[in-house]
Amino acid sequence: MRFAIFGVGAVGGYFGGKLAAGGEDVLFIARGATLAALRADGLRVRSIGGDFTVHPVRASDGGDAPAAVECVLVCVKAWQVPGAAERIAGLLAPDGFAVYLGNGVEAPEQLAAALGRERVLGGLCRIVAKQEAPAVIDHFGVSPTVVFGELDDRPSERVERLLAAFEDAGIDAVVPPSTRAALWEKFLFIAATSAVGAVTAVPAGVVRSCPESRQLLIAAMREIQDLARRQEIPVREDALERALAFYGSLPADVTASMQRDLMEGRPSELEAQTGAVVRLAEALEMPVPVHRFLYAALLPRELAVRASG
């Protein structure tokens, strides 16, 4: 398949790098220092599963890329998705499609509104990684996995082709029975752990070992689980328990990307995670007091960062 990786941070760098190393036709879309580093030195991935380098790589800012891409993996932050949609549309072949692999539950619909529902798959990934430097990715936790499917869960030839491409590149890939349920189960985990991690400013090991912060985390997860069920999304009965078990398996020093962004003074995914819970619950007239507290506690920091930038 012909791929474009839109956003070459931790997620795009790792999965795009694996696809390119596996022989797929991959174009990396980046800007500034990352684009310069890709062109000069290629992409370097340090991984607990084995380090690798892709050099040379095809890299562009997107302006000179032909509209011939079969699959765009959208790997920017959730708050960047609406602004990126027009550039993504310009990359796609007439039968091409986009898959968002970042955090949040609103991005697939945002892409569908801009590109058309027929040109979007739902997707997510599981990985603990960070961008160490431009075009240098450090994967330091969790066996990387991608999960994706049609928005209406129908079987399709393009899903099968994408599954084969990931598997041929050595990437664990799953097509779930319900794409929306998979998105919400990931959201239950990431939105709760990100917000509780940010408000406490401590890593996973401290959150889960302190009874008070652990109970705060469980309460946040339960609100998201209840919100999903109010929308008739078929999350599994043990979704909360699975999320807690996964959190318990993480290295003690792990922090979430939203947490790191807020703590280090960068714009974060607060609106796409905690803010989304508050907005969606408000539309259903459903109380979510834990997320209202988390949002109120974190919003001043987010607004200050954006005002200064």
Beta strands, then each sheet from edge to edge (+ up, - down):
strand 1: 2-6
strand 2: 25-29
strand 3: 43-47
strand 4: 52-54
strand 5: 58-60
strand 6: 69-74
strand 7: 92-100
strand 8: 120-133
strand 9: 136-150
strand 10: 172-174
sheet 1: 4+ 3- 9- 8+ 7+ 6+ 1+ 2+ 5+
sheet 2: 4+ 3- 9- 10-
end
